[in-house]
């Protein structure tokens, strides 16, 4: 049997702690490198979805023009598009789901609400969003009968008498937003023909909104 040199025997108590320390440092460095790599990939994904301002302006103009055409065609007081988005992360790790009004056109004498319709918690409007998603549409001729919740509060503040909504669904069957039509001056029953027009427009919207 080969006997290890005396100096190795004297170093034995230090070898394992040293190896443990080296392993710990290497693990830490690998973790930092991996997180940095993930951060770069996330940045690449975000940049890939960035829209050059000139391109965005052209696309936004197309959407606003279509909204203006429909506003005039169906004689509503306000037509708007809400987009779903992330609003941060809870301590639990769960994503905060929110929605914001991204486009709006109003009739003469009707005030814009777009600037205050931002970062609305999706959970606060679940009483209306759930049936909208399940049935593919949601309408209320008299908003006094609208389900209780934050959405009803917003409608009341805005003086909305009647409202109609359609989901905006992408090619993967994900609901990315909603199309909404409001009548402020008087309660209005939306005719079947106009409902079909708005439904078809909501089906076309992913082509305008998605990159």
C-alpha positions as CSV (number, residue, x, y, z in Angstrom):
1,X,0.0,0.0,0.0
2,X,1.3,3.4,-1.0
3,X,1.5,5.8,1.9
4,X,0.7,9.5,1.0
5,X,3.5,11.9,1.7
6,X,3.6,13.4,5.1
7,X,2.7,17.0,3.9
8,X,-0.5,15.7,2.2
9,X,-1.6,14.1,5.4
10,X,-1.1,17.4,7.3
11,X,-3.1,19.2,4.6
12,X,-6.0,16.8,4.7
13,X,-8.1,18.7,7.2
14,X,-8.0,21.7,4.8
15,X,-8.6,20.0,1.5
16,X,-12.4,19.2,1.8
17,X,-13.3,22.7,3.1
18,X,-11.2,24.3,0.3
19,X,-12.9,22.1,-2.3
20,X,-16.3,23.0,-0.9
21,X,-15.5,26.7,-1.0
22,X,-14.3,26.4,-4.6
23,X,-17.4,24.5,-5.6
24,X,-19.6,27.1,-3.9
25,X,-17.8,29.9,-5.7
26,X,-18.1,28.1,-9.1
27,X,-21.8,27.5,-8.4
28,X,-22.3,31.2,-7.7
29,X,-20.5,32.2,-10.8
30,X,-22.5,29.8,-12.9
31,X,-25.7,31.1,-11.4
32,X,-24.7,34.7,-12.1
33,X,-23.8,33.8,-15.7
34,X,-27.1,32.0,-16.2
35,X,-29.2,34.8,-14.9
36,X,-27.2,37.3,-17.1
37,X,-27.9,35.0,-20.1
38,X,-31.6,34.9,-19.3
39,X,-31.7,38.6,-18.9
40,X,-30.1,39.1,-22.3
41,X,-32.6,36.7,-23.9
42,X,-35.5,38.5,-22.2
43,X,-34.1,41.8,-23.5
44,X,-33.8,40.3,-27.0
45,X,-37.4,39.1,-26.9
46,X,-38.6,42.6,-25.8
47,X,-36.6,44.3,-28.5
48,X,-37.9,41.8,-31.1
49,X,-41.4,43.0,-30.2
50,X,-40.5,46.7,-30.2
51,X,-42.2,48.7,-32.9
52,X,-40.2,51.4,-34.6
53,X,-42.1,54.7,-33.9
54,X,-42.7,55.4,-37.6
55,X,-44.2,51.9,-38.1
56,X,-46.3,52.2,-35.0
57,X,-47.7,55.6,-36.0
58,X,-48.8,54.2,-39.4
59,X,-50.4,51.1,-37.8
60,X,-52.1,53.2,-35.1
61,X,-53.5,55.6,-37.7
62,X,-55.0,52.6,-39.6
63,X,-56.7,51.4,-36.4
64,X,-58.0,54.9,-35.5
65,X,-59.3,55.4,-39.0
66,X,-61.3,52.2,-38.8
67,X,-62.7,53.1,-35.4
68,X,-63.7,56.5,-36.8
69,X,-65.5,54.8,-39.8
70,X,-67.4,52.4,-37.4
71,X,-68.2,55.2,-35.0
72,X,-69.9,57.1,-37.9
73,X,-71.5,54.0,-39.4
74,X,-73.3,52.6,-36.3
75,X,-73.9,56.1,-34.7
76,X,-72.4,55.2,-31.3
77,X,-70.9,57.8,-28.9
78,X,-67.7,56.0,-28.1
79,X,-65.7,53.1,-29.6
80,X,-62.6,51.8,-27.9
81,X,-60.1,49.0,-27.7
82,X,-58.8,47.6,-24.4
83,X,-55.6,45.6,-24.4
84,X,-54.6,43.0,-21.7
85,X,-51.1,43.3,-20.3
86,X,-48.9,42.5,-17.3
87,X,-48.9,44.9,-14.4
88,X,-46.0,43.6,-12.3
89,X,-45.6,40.6,-10.0
90,X,-47.1,39.9,-6.6
91,X,-44.8,38.7,-3.8
92,X,-46.4,35.3,-4.4
93,X,-44.8,35.3,-7.9
94,X,-48.2,35.5,-9.6
95,X,-48.4,38.0,-12.5
96,X,-50.7,41.0,-12.0
97,X,-53.1,41.0,-15.0
98,X,-54.4,44.4,-16.1
99,X,-56.1,46.0,-19.0
100,X,-55.8,49.5,-20.5
101,X,-57.6,51.4,-23.1
102,X,-55.2,51.6,-26.1
103,X,-57.4,53.2,-28.7
104,X,-60.5,55.4,-28.6
105,X,-62.7,57.5,-30.8
106,X,-65.6,59.6,-29.6
107,X,-68.6,61.4,-31.1
108,X,-68.9,65.2,-30.9
109,X,-69.7,66.4,-27.4
110,X,-68.4,63.2,-25.8
111,X,-65.3,63.5,-23.6
112,X,-62.4,61.1,-24.0
113,X,-61.8,58.7,-21.1
114,X,-58.6,57.0,-22.5
115,X,-56.1,58.7,-20.1
116,X,-58.0,57.4,-17.0
117,X,-58.7,53.9,-18.3
118,X,-55.2,52.6,-17.7
119,X,-54.0,49.7,-15.6
120,X,-57.4,48.4,-14.6
121,X,-57.1,45.2,-12.6
122,X,-58.6,42.3,-14.6
123,X,-59.8,40.7,-11.4
124,X,-61.9,43.8,-10.6
125,X,-64.0,43.3,-13.7
126,X,-64.3,39.5,-13.7
127,X,-68.1,39.6,-13.4
128,X,-68.3,40.9,-16.9
129,X,-65.1,39.6,-18.5
130,X,-65.9,36.0,-17.7
131,X,-69.2,35.9,-19.6
132,X,-67.6,38.0,-22.4
133,X,-64.9,35.3,-22.8
134,X,-67.3,32.4,-22.5
135,X,-70.0,33.7,-24.8
136,X,-67.9,35.7,-27.3
137,X,-69.8,38.9,-26.6
138,X,-71.4,40.9,-23.8
139,X,-73.9,43.7,-24.0
140,X,-76.1,45.7,-21.7
141,X,-78.8,47.9,-23.0
142,X,-79.3,49.6,-19.6
143,X,-76.1,49.9,-17.6
144,X,-78.3,50.1,-14.4
145,X,-78.6,46.3,-14.8
146,X,-74.8,45.9,-15.4
147,X,-73.1,43.4,-13.0
148,X,-71.7,45.0,-9.9
149,X,-68.0,45.7,-10.0
150,X,-65.3,48.2,-10.9
151,X,-66.4,48.1,-14.6
152,X,-69.9,49.2,-13.6
153,X,-68.4,52.0,-11.5
154,X,-66.4,53.3,-14.5
155,X,-69.5,53.1,-16.8
156,X,-71.5,55.1,-14.2
157,X,-68.8,57.8,-13.9
158,X,-68.6,58.1,-17.7
159,X,-72.4,58.4,-18.0
160,X,-72.7,55.4,-20.3
161,X,-76.3,54.3,-20.8
162,X,-75.7,51.2,-23.0
163,X,-72.5,49.2,-23.8
164,X,-71.5,46.3,-26.0
165,X,-68.3,44.3,-25.9
166,X,-66.5,41.7,-28.1
167,X,-63.2,39.8,-27.3
168,X,-60.2,40.2,-29.5
169,X,-58.7,36.7,-30.0
170,X,-55.3,35.9,-31.6
171,X,-54.5,32.9,-33.8
172,X,-53.6,30.8,-30.8
173,X,-57.1,31.4,-29.3
174,X,-55.7,33.7,-26.6
175,X,-57.8,36.7,-25.7
176,X,-55.6,39.7,-26.0
177,X,-58.1,42.5,-25.6
178,X,-61.7,43.7,-26.2
179,X,-63.6,45.9,-28.5
180,X,-66.2,48.1,-26.8
181,X,-69.0,50.4,-28.0
182,X,-70.7,52.9,-25.7
183,X,-73.9,54.9,-26.0
184,X,-73.8,57.9,-23.7
185,X,-76.6,60.2,-24.8
186,X,-79.4,57.6,-24.7
187,X,-80.0,53.9,-24.2
188,X,-79.7,52.1,-27.5
189,X,-80.5,48.6,-28.6
190,X,-77.8,47.6,-31.0
191,X,-79.2,46.0,-34.1
192,X,-78.2,42.6,-35.4
193,X,-76.6,44.0,-38.5
194,X,-74.4,46.4,-36.5
195,X,-73.6,43.6,-34.0
196,X,-72.3,41.5,-36.9
197,X,-70.2,44.3,-38.2
198,X,-68.5,44.8,-34.8
199,X,-68.0,41.1,-34.4
200,X,-66.3,40.9,-37.8
201,X,-64.1,43.9,-36.9
202,X,-63.1,42.3,-33.6
203,X,-62.0,39.2,-35.6
204,X,-59.9,41.4,-37.9
205,X,-58.2,43.4,-35.0
206,X,-55.4,40.8,-34.2
207,X,-54.1,41.5,-37.7
208,X,-53.7,45.2,-36.7
209,X,-52.5,44.7,-33.1
210,X,-50.1,41.8,-33.3
211,X,-46.5,42.0,-34.5
